Amino acid sequence: MVLISACSTSQETQPARVDIGVDIKPGEIRTFAENPNAEVCTQDNKPIMRLFSTSWCPHCKWIKGRFDTVMHEYISSGKIAAYHWELDLEDDLLTEAKEGAVPAAELELFKQFNPQQSIPTFVMGCKYYRIGNGYESQNNLDAEETELRSVIEKLIQEAGQ
């Protein structure tokens, strides 16, 4: 069983357990929901990946390093655009600059995909999204990375790169 782990300031109940196993293979997408009618959102013809988190959330801390490493790899190769918005610090952790504010359009996108505004929230290419971590209950960062890469590769393909 896998519990999608997320932090919330509301009194909402947490998602039910979903049996997805942990033997995920490259190309599989199991824990991300798909918005099938959505166009892939791009920046300079590259799909945009986003993580919304906070500095105090233990679930955000769990995924932070692996997410940032994977995003930097794809950004460096010129395949994607990406943001890791740490909402309480109003900073994009994928840049060296201290932004000091999360753009209003980014906050609206966060609210669109996650009206309860719990974290972490992943919005990948405006087509795939997930609230919480998919493999944290097994402490399996490798499975998280495999699925992140599967989503990214699919979006790169859909964006026509």
Backbone as ProteinMPNN parsed JSONL, in Angstrom:
{"seq_chain_A": "MVLISACSTSQETQPARVDIGVDIKPGEIRTFAENPNAEVCTQDNKPIMRLFSTSWCPHCKWIKGRFDTVMHEYISSGKIAAYHWELDLEDDLLTEAKEGAVPAAELELFKQFNPQQSIPTFVMGCKYYRIGNGYESQNNLDAEETELRSVIEKLIQEAGQ", "coords_chain_A": {"N_chain_A": [[0.827, -1.179, 0.0], [0.409, 2.309, -0.648], [0.677, 5.529, 0.614], [-0.298, 8.651, -0.308], [1.492, 11.347, 0.575], [1.059, 14.436, 2.169], [1.162, 17.861, 3.321], [-1.089, 19.95, 5.114], [-2.87, 22.853, 5.99], [-5.46, 22.87, 6.519], [-8.445, 21.235, 7.82], [-9.001, 19.059, 6.316], [-9.487, 15.633, 5.349], [-6.964, 13.144, 4.816], [-5.864, 11.652, 1.698], [-7.104, 8.43, 0.636], [-5.493, 5.219, 1.064], [-3.647, 3.859, -1.61], [-3.06, 1.072, -3.557], [-0.26, 0.697, -5.229], [2.114, -0.515, -5.51], [5.744, -0.727, -5.573], [7.423, -1.239, -7.602], [7.944, 0.342, -9.868], [8.426, 1.067, -13.283], [10.556, 2.586, -15.772], [8.832, 4.952, -17.746], [6.31, 4.391, -16.791], [3.417, 5.851, -15.341], [1.98, 6.371, -12.418], [1.113, 7.633, -9.996], [0.429, 10.203, -10.585], [-2.183, 12.346, -11.531], [-3.976, 12.823, -14.584], [-4.806, 15.474, -16.732], [-6.541, 15.088, -19.302], [-7.503, 16.666, -21.447], [-6.015, 18.919, -21.464], [-3.708, 21.254, -22.819], [-0.2, 21.016, -23.197], [1.583, 23.094, -21.142], [4.0, 25.506, -21.953], [7.255, 27.043, -21.994], [9.24, 28.949, -23.909], [8.962, 26.901, -25.817], [9.398, 24.646, -24.274], [8.307, 22.162, -21.995], [6.79, 23.065, -18.856], [7.689, 22.413, -15.565], [6.537, 22.177, -12.23], [6.912, 22.549, -8.709], [5.25, 23.071, -5.745], [5.895, 24.034, -2.521], [6.77, 24.173, 1.015], [9.08, 25.478, 3.462], [8.781, 24.341, 5.947], [7.353, 21.95, 5.843], [7.422, 18.487, 6.337], [7.039, 16.525, 4.361], [7.572, 17.903, 2.041], [10.265, 18.478, 2.433], [11.26, 15.912, 2.224], [11.116, 15.254, -0.526], [12.354, 17.334, -1.805], [15.272, 17.594, -2.398], [15.729, 15.539, -4.307], [13.856, 16.146, -6.319], [14.793, 18.721, -7.102], [17.374, 18.091, -8.05], [16.818, 16.397, -10.268], [15.342, 18.193, -11.848], [17.254, 20.223, -12.344], [19.046, 18.772, -13.936], [17.525, 18.28, -16.298], [16.913, 20.915, -17.02], [19.483, 21.931, -17.52], [20.115, 20.468, -19.784], [18.539, 21.693, -21.586], [15.902, 20.895, -22.042], [13.551, 21.341, -20.555], [11.569, 23.768, -18.724], [11.511, 24.859, -15.375], [10.194, 25.246, -12.043], [10.552, 25.569, -8.573], [8.672, 26.425, -6.232], [8.966, 27.692, -3.097], [6.682, 28.365, -0.97], [6.317, 29.732, 1.529], [8.693, 31.124, 1.808], [8.688, 32.549, -0.481], [10.212, 31.995, -2.824], [11.964, 30.731, -5.642], [13.464, 27.78, -5.67], [15.088, 26.729, -7.603], [16.654, 28.606, -8.709], [19.443, 30.835, -8.218], [18.911, 33.339, -7.35], [17.038, 35.34, -4.999], [13.763, 35.446, -5.138], [11.608, 36.763, -3.771], [8.901, 37.046, -4.109], [6.118, 35.141, -5.123], [4.982, 34.831, -8.344], [1.748, 36.086, -9.297], [0.347, 34.64, -11.268], [1.468, 32.113, -11.007], [0.643, 31.415, -8.426], [-2.111, 31.303, -8.866], [-2.27, 29.136, -10.606], [-1.415, 27.095, -8.879], [-3.562, 27.126, -7.039], [-5.608, 26.42, -8.8], [-5.024, 23.747, -9.507], [-4.976, 22.65, -7.002], [-7.186, 23.295, -4.91], [-7.417, 23.187, -2.088], [-4.928, 23.864, -1.285], [-2.833, 22.327, -0.191], [0.393, 20.872, 0.466], [3.275, 18.939, -0.522], [2.692, 20.107, -3.873], [2.586, 19.059, -7.146], [2.778, 20.243, -10.408], [2.868, 19.373, -13.524], [3.765, 20.321, -16.574], [1.214, 21.358, -16.87], [-0.501, 19.353, -17.385], [-0.217, 16.944, -16.025], [-0.614, 16.179, -12.589], [-0.13, 16.168, -9.029], [-0.911, 15.834, -5.633], [0.976, 15.758, -2.889], [3.413, 13.175, -2.015], [4.192, 10.244, -3.827], [5.569, 7.895, -3.082], [6.573, 8.087, -0.568], [5.777, 6.809, 1.795], [7.009, 4.361, 1.639], [9.544, 5.195, 1.764], [10.921, 5.602, -0.658], [12.78, 7.078, -2.673], [13.924, 6.548, -5.134], [11.865, 5.38, -6.651], [10.151, 7.6, -6.762], [11.754, 9.333, -8.294], [11.945, 7.859, -10.684], [9.273, 7.927, -11.572], [8.879, 10.711, -11.803], [10.698, 11.272, -13.885], [9.491, 9.778, -15.905], [7.103, 11.188, -16.334], [8.15, 13.665, -17.127], [9.562, 12.957, -19.493], [7.444, 12.09, -21.105], [6.013, 14.482, -21.374], [7.921, 16.085, -22.676], [8.02, 14.776, -25.1], [5.336, 15.145, -25.939], [5.332, 17.901, -26.194], [6.721, 18.189, -28.454], [9.496, 18.157, -28.702]], "CA_chain_A": [[0.0, 0.0, 0.0], [1.122, 3.572, -0.696], [-0.079, 6.684, 1.062], [0.157, 9.903, -0.885], [1.757, 12.155, 1.757], [1.032, 15.871, 1.933], [0.868, 18.714, 4.466], [-2.215, 20.836, 4.899], [-3.248, 23.648, 7.146], [-6.903, 22.711, 6.698], [-8.855, 20.054, 8.549], [-9.408, 18.062, 5.329], [-8.941, 14.304, 5.569], [-5.925, 12.759, 3.878], [-6.33, 10.701, 0.693], [-7.1, 7.018, 0.997], [-4.337, 4.454, 0.595], [-3.783, 3.322, -2.954], [-2.084, 0.017, -3.767], [0.398, 0.872, -6.519], [3.391, -1.213, -5.514], [6.904, 0.146, -5.69], [8.272, -1.73, -8.68], [7.637, 1.177, -11.032], [9.411, 0.966, -14.357], [10.605, 3.795, -16.599], [7.701, 5.108, -18.663], [5.037, 4.237, -16.075], [2.913, 6.984, -14.566], [1.001, 5.751, -11.533], [0.58, 8.455, -8.906], [0.029, 11.511, -11.092], [-3.453, 12.428, -12.256], [-3.818, 13.467, -15.884], [-5.862, 16.31, -17.272], [-6.348, 14.651, -20.691], [-7.869, 17.683, -22.434], [-5.141, 20.077, -21.313], [-2.54, 21.448, -23.671], [1.026, 21.097, -22.411], [2.028, 24.486, -21.028], [5.415, 25.587, -22.294], [7.995, 28.301, -21.94], [10.25, 28.797, -24.97], [8.692, 25.592, -26.417], [9.788, 23.585, -23.344], [7.269, 21.979, -20.97], [7.109, 23.669, -17.561], [7.468, 21.575, -14.387], [6.445, 22.992, -11.022], [6.665, 21.992, -7.384], [4.894, 24.067, -4.739], [6.222, 23.446, -1.227], [7.164, 25.133, 2.047], [10.3, 25.082, 4.173], [8.456, 23.652, 7.202], [6.614, 20.708, 5.589], [8.336, 17.337, 6.272], [6.855, 15.824, 3.082], [8.284, 18.726, 1.058], [11.697, 18.258, 2.671], [11.604, 14.559, 1.775], [11.243, 15.182, -1.99], [13.031, 18.544, -2.277], [16.587, 17.391, -3.003], [15.648, 14.692, -5.503], [13.155, 16.931, -7.346], [15.669, 19.774, -7.595], [18.452, 17.465, -8.821], [16.274, 15.955, -11.555], [14.983, 19.375, -12.644], [18.491, 20.867, -12.812], [19.579, 17.958, -15.03], [16.746, 18.526, -17.516], [17.08, 22.331, -17.377], [20.831, 22.064, -18.097], [20.131, 19.885, -21.126], [17.69, 22.525, -22.441], [14.684, 20.175, -22.399], [12.382, 21.797, -19.803], [11.625, 24.907, -17.81], [11.015, 24.337, -14.098], [10.148, 26.112, -10.866], [10.259, 24.955, -7.271], [8.248, 27.561, -5.411], [8.817, 27.494, -1.66], [5.658, 29.392, -0.802], [6.503, 30.556, 2.721], [9.862, 31.978, 1.588], [8.457, 33.246, -1.745], [11.46, 31.826, -3.547], [12.129, 29.604, -6.557], [14.694, 27.14, -5.231], [15.883, 26.299, -8.748], [17.505, 29.726, -9.123], [20.282, 31.349, -7.132], [18.325, 34.605, -6.912], [15.934, 35.307, -4.038], [12.707, 36.132, -5.874], [10.899, 37.673, -2.883], [7.456, 36.97, -4.352], [5.666, 34.148, -6.101], [4.107, 35.549, -9.284], [0.307, 35.843, -9.14], [-0.07, 33.583, -12.195], [1.904, 30.837, -10.428], [-0.263, 31.132, -7.297], [-3.405, 30.917, -9.441], [-2.118, 27.774, -11.11], [-1.386, 26.266, -7.673], [-4.944, 27.044, -6.539], [-6.408, 25.723, -9.808], [-4.772, 22.315, -9.409], [-5.099, 22.22, -5.617], [-7.971, 24.313, -4.212], [-7.164, 23.15, -0.642], [-3.598, 24.436, -1.15], [-1.916, 21.504, 0.593], [1.709, 20.768, -0.153], [3.724, 19.445, -1.81], [1.836, 19.975, -5.052], [3.327, 18.976, -8.397], [2.022, 20.557, -11.621], [3.847, 19.019, -14.546], [3.297, 20.652, -17.914], [-0.22, 21.685, -16.769], [-1.23, 18.179, -17.852], [-0.152, 15.957, -14.944], [-0.503, 16.832, -11.293], [-0.24, 15.308, -7.863], [-0.816, 16.477, -4.331], [1.688, 14.827, -2.015], [4.425, 12.283, -2.573], [3.638, 8.935, -4.134], [6.322, 6.754, -2.576], [7.204, 8.453, 0.698], [5.482, 5.84, 2.864], [8.022, 3.312, 1.513], [10.821, 5.893, 1.76], [11.51, 5.16, -1.912], [13.076, 8.208, -3.548], [14.214, 6.054, -6.477], [10.578, 5.251, -7.342], [9.72, 8.977, -7.036], [12.537, 9.842, -9.415], [11.551, 7.134, -11.894], [7.996, 8.446, -12.069], [9.098, 12.092, -12.248], [11.333, 11.21, -15.199], [8.492, 9.272, -16.857], [6.208, 12.306, -16.643], [8.925, 14.658, -17.877], [9.83, 12.449, -20.842], [6.178, 12.102, -21.845], [5.701, 15.881, -21.691], [8.873, 16.537, -23.701], [7.533, 14.185, -26.35], [4.083, 15.813, -26.328], [5.62, 19.282, -26.571], [7.33, 18.142, -29.774], [10.946, 18.391, -28.691]], "C_chain_A": [[0.88, 1.254, 0.0], [0.183, 4.66, -0.231], [0.519, 7.894, 0.39], [0.272, 10.871, 0.287], [1.79, 13.625, 1.403], [0.732, 16.594, 3.23], [-0.299, 19.614, 4.117], [-2.464, 21.624, 6.168], [-4.737, 23.533, 7.411], [-7.184, 21.441, 7.478], [-9.334, 18.948, 7.611], [-8.799, 16.718, 5.682], [-7.909, 14.008, 4.495], [-6.483, 11.752, 2.878], [-6.261, 9.264, 1.206], [-5.828, 6.355, 0.486], [-4.655, 3.854, -0.77], [-2.692, 2.268, -3.138], [-1.484, 0.167, -5.158], [1.7, 0.108, -6.594], [4.542, -0.237, -5.62], [7.852, -0.311, -6.788], [7.994, -0.969, -9.973], [8.788, 1.098, -12.03], [9.424, 2.277, -15.146], [9.455, 3.806, -17.606], [6.356, 4.984, -17.988], [4.699, 5.515, -15.311], [1.771, 6.433, -13.725], [0.354, 6.707, -10.532], [0.173, 9.851, -9.331], [-1.315, 11.393, -11.787], [-3.176, 13.158, -13.567], [-5.053, 14.292, -16.206], [-5.806, 16.092, -18.784], [-6.67, 15.697, -21.752], [-6.948, 18.9, -22.405], [-4.043, 20.073, -22.368], [-1.324, 21.505, -22.742], [1.438, 22.564, -22.352], [3.545, 24.52, -21.194], [5.952, 26.992, -22.056], [9.153, 28.125, -22.916], [10.179, 27.403, -25.59], [9.14, 24.409, -25.563], [8.675, 23.411, -22.321], [7.741, 22.517, -19.618], [6.717, 22.72, -16.429], [7.458, 22.476, -13.156], [6.258, 22.12, -9.795], [6.372, 23.17, -6.471], [5.095, 23.395, -3.386], [6.401, 24.559, -0.196], [8.411, 24.6, 2.742], [10.002, 24.255, 5.415], [7.802, 22.29, 7.019], [7.582, 19.518, 5.488], [8.219, 16.561, 4.954], [7.571, 16.573, 1.962], [9.79, 18.524, 1.197], [12.136, 16.909, 2.123], [11.889, 14.534, 0.271], [12.147, 16.281, -2.565], [14.346, 18.282, -3.015], [16.522, 16.602, -4.303], [14.951, 15.45, -6.635], [14.104, 17.958, -7.955], [16.801, 19.209, -8.456], [17.972, 17.057, -10.206], [15.95, 17.17, -12.435], [16.225, 20.067, -13.181], [19.097, 20.099, -13.984], [18.856, 18.262, -16.345], [16.843, 19.985, -17.965], [18.424, 22.517, -18.084], [20.901, 21.52, -19.517], [19.206, 20.64, -22.085], [16.36, 21.897, -22.816], [13.423, 20.686, -21.713], [12.647, 23.162, -19.184], [11.033, 24.381, -16.499], [11.111, 25.388, -13.004], [9.885, 25.248, -9.647], [9.961, 26.104, -6.317], [8.111, 27.141, -3.953], [7.949, 28.662, -1.192], [5.881, 30.287, 0.408], [7.698, 31.499, 2.588], [9.744, 32.818, 0.321], [9.7, 33.211, -2.628], [11.379, 30.612, -4.464], [13.481, 28.983, -6.237], [15.577, 26.656, -6.383], [16.733, 27.428, -9.327], [18.353, 30.149, -7.934], [19.723, 32.645, -6.569], [17.26, 34.353, -5.852], [14.812, 36.123, -4.656], [11.928, 37.119, -5.007], [9.398, 37.714, -3.077], [7.188, 35.858, -5.363], [4.725, 34.885, -7.047], [2.643, 35.129, -9.128], [-0.168, 34.716, -10.049], [0.321, 32.204, -11.676], [1.001, 30.445, -9.254], [-1.638, 30.701, -7.793], [-3.366, 29.491, -9.974], [-2.115, 26.772, -9.953], [-2.808, 26.056, -7.144], [-5.848, 26.289, -7.509], [-6.246, 24.206, -9.66], [-4.967, 21.774, -8.004], [-5.856, 23.277, -4.808], [-7.755, 24.329, -2.696], [-5.785, 23.702, -0.296], [-2.709, 23.656, -0.184], [-0.63, 21.315, -0.214], [2.354, 19.453, 0.245], [2.693, 19.216, -2.911], [2.725, 20.049, -6.289], [2.372, 19.323, -9.54], [3.02, 20.423, -12.767], [3.252, 19.273, -15.929], [1.83, 21.023, -17.982], [-1.096, 20.512, -17.201], [-1.268, 17.077, -16.797], [0.006, 16.702, -13.626], [-0.655, 15.803, -10.179], [-0.108, 16.161, -6.62], [-0.2, 15.447, -3.395], [2.689, 13.982, -2.779], [3.832, 10.898, -2.761], [4.301, 7.767, -3.438], [7.001, 7.044, -1.242], [6.955, 7.411, 1.782], [6.417, 4.63, 2.791], [9.442, 3.889, 1.579], [11.612, 5.549, 0.492], [11.691, 6.34, -2.874], [13.401, 7.76, -4.97], [12.925, 5.897, -7.283], [10.025, 6.631, -7.683], [10.445, 9.515, -8.268], [12.148, 9.164, -10.722], [10.249, 7.692, -12.447], [8.112, 9.895, -12.524], [9.686, 12.1, -13.659], [10.353, 10.709, -16.266], [7.552, 10.386, -17.293], [6.942, 13.333, -17.506], [9.142, 14.197, -19.32], [8.564, 12.459, -21.706], [5.82, 13.524, -22.268], [6.649, 16.457, -22.74], [8.412, 16.028, -25.062], [6.269, 14.9, -26.843], [4.312, 17.253, -26.772], [6.35, 19.353, -27.91], [8.811, 18.421, -29.808], [11.696, 17.204, -29.207]], "O_chain_A": [[1.965, 1.256, 0.58], [-0.977, 4.706, -0.639], [1.72, 8.14, 0.504], [-0.73, 11.188, 0.928], [2.463, 14.027, 0.454], [0.125, 16.027, 4.137], [-0.476, 19.997, 2.96], [-2.29, 21.119, 7.278], [-5.229, 24.042, 8.418], [-6.274, 20.663, 7.763], [-9.996, 18.007, 8.049], [-7.71, 16.662, 6.254], [-7.971, 14.556, 3.395], [-7.465, 11.069, 3.171], [-5.467, 8.935, 2.088], [-5.167, 6.87, -0.415], [-5.771, 3.408, -1.038], [-1.518, 2.55, -2.898], [-2.116, -0.189, -6.152], [2.335, 0.084, -7.648], [4.322, 0.967, -5.746], [8.973, 0.188, -6.885], [7.83, -1.567, -11.036], [9.961, 1.068, -11.656], [8.424, 2.994, -15.183], [9.153, 2.791, -18.234], [5.349, 5.423, -18.543], [5.565, 6.163, -14.723], [0.72, 6.072, -14.253], [-0.84, 6.591, -10.255], [-0.372, 10.609, -8.528], [-1.554, 10.45, -12.541], [-2.275, 13.992, -13.657], [-6.186, 13.866, -15.984], [-5.104, 16.822, -19.483], [-6.147, 15.614, -22.864], [-7.086, 19.806, -23.226], [-3.524, 19.025, -22.751], [-1.426, 21.996, -21.618], [1.622, 23.204, -23.387], [4.269, 23.684, -20.653], [5.211, 27.968, -21.936], [9.968, 27.219, -22.741], [11.212, 26.79, -25.861], [9.251, 23.291, -26.065], [8.143, 24.403, -21.822], [8.922, 22.438, -19.278], [5.572, 22.278, -16.34], [8.254, 23.409, -13.044], [5.56, 21.107, -9.821], [7.129, 24.14, -6.419], [4.543, 22.326, -3.127], [6.208, 25.737, -0.498], [8.751, 23.423, 2.624], [10.878, 23.535, 5.896], [7.709, 21.536, 7.988], [8.475, 19.532, 4.64], [9.208, 16.0, 4.484], [8.112, 15.957, 1.044], [10.503, 18.414, 0.2], [13.249, 16.772, 1.617], [12.819, 13.854, -0.161], [12.643, 16.159, -3.685], [14.503, 18.718, -4.155], [17.178, 16.952, -5.284], [15.401, 15.403, -7.78], [14.212, 18.06, -9.177], [17.146, 19.794, -9.483], [18.637, 17.335, -11.204], [16.25, 17.17, -13.629], [16.257, 20.459, -14.348], [19.608, 20.708, -14.924], [19.493, 18.474, -17.377], [16.854, 20.26, -19.165], [18.498, 23.179, -19.12], [21.645, 22.033, -20.353], [19.096, 20.277, -23.257], [15.742, 22.307, -23.798], [12.325, 20.489, -22.234], [13.78, 23.639, -19.13], [10.137, 23.537, -16.526], [11.963, 26.277, -13.025], [9.089, 24.311, -9.694], [10.854, 26.673, -5.689], [7.247, 26.334, -3.611], [8.421, 29.789, -1.04], [5.654, 31.494, 0.321], [7.709, 32.567, 3.2], [10.578, 33.686, 0.064], [10.174, 34.239, -3.112], [10.795, 29.589, -4.105], [14.524, 29.583, -6.5], [16.703, 26.218, -6.15], [17.444, 27.235, -10.313], [18.02, 29.857, -6.785], [20.026, 33.01, -5.433], [16.654, 33.282, -5.813], [14.888, 37.351, -4.7], [11.616, 38.216, -5.47], [8.69, 38.349, -2.296], [7.935, 35.67, -6.323], [3.763, 35.504, -6.593], [2.344, 33.965, -8.862], [-1.005, 33.912, -9.639], [-0.408, 31.233, -11.881], [0.639, 29.278, -9.109], [-2.263, 29.823, -7.199], [-4.321, 28.731, -9.809], [-2.745, 25.718, -10.044], [-3.201, 24.93, -6.839], [-6.763, 25.587, -7.077], [-7.233, 23.471, -9.686], [-5.11, 20.565, -7.824], [-5.237, 24.068, -4.096], [-7.897, 25.382, -2.075], [-5.507, 23.98, 0.871], [-1.924, 24.248, 0.557], [-0.589, 21.569, -1.418], [1.995, 18.898, 1.284], [1.925, 18.254, -2.875], [3.511, 20.982, -6.453], [1.281, 18.76, -9.629], [3.901, 21.264, -12.944], [2.368, 18.551, -16.391], [1.249, 21.003, -19.067], [-2.306, 20.669, -17.363], [-2.26, 16.355, -16.695], [0.68, 17.731, -13.56], [-1.226, 14.728, -10.364], [0.699, 17.088, -6.563], [-0.785, 14.393, -3.143], [2.799, 14.056, -4.002], [3.05, 10.437, -1.929], [3.659, 6.739, -3.221], [7.908, 6.318, -0.836], [7.835, 7.156, 2.604], [6.597, 3.939, 3.794], [10.421, 3.152, 1.462], [12.804, 5.246, 0.551], [10.871, 6.569, -3.763], [13.177, 8.514, -5.917], [12.888, 6.24, -8.464], [9.487, 6.826, -8.772], [9.825, 10.081, -9.168], [12.032, 9.824, -11.754], [10.128, 7.909, -13.652], [7.508, 10.274, -13.528], [9.225, 12.845, -14.524], [10.39, 11.173, -17.406], [7.24, 10.516, -18.476], [6.401, 13.811, -18.503], [8.927, 14.965, -20.258], [8.613, 12.796, -22.889], [5.375, 13.745, -23.394], [6.227, 17.232, -23.598], [8.417, 16.764, -26.049], [6.153, 15.22, -28.026], [3.583, 17.771, -27.618], [6.574, 20.44, -28.442], [9.337, 18.872, -30.825], [12.925, 17.23, -29.267]]}, "name": "protein", "num_of_chains": 1, "seq": "MVLISACSTSQETQPARVDIGVDIKPGEIRTFAENPNAEVCTQDNKPIMRLFSTSWCPHCKWIKGRFDTVMHEYISSGKIAAYHWELDLEDDLLTEAKEGAVPAAELELFKQFNPQQSIPTFVMGCKYYRIGNGYESQNNLDAEETELRSVIEKLIQEAGQ"}
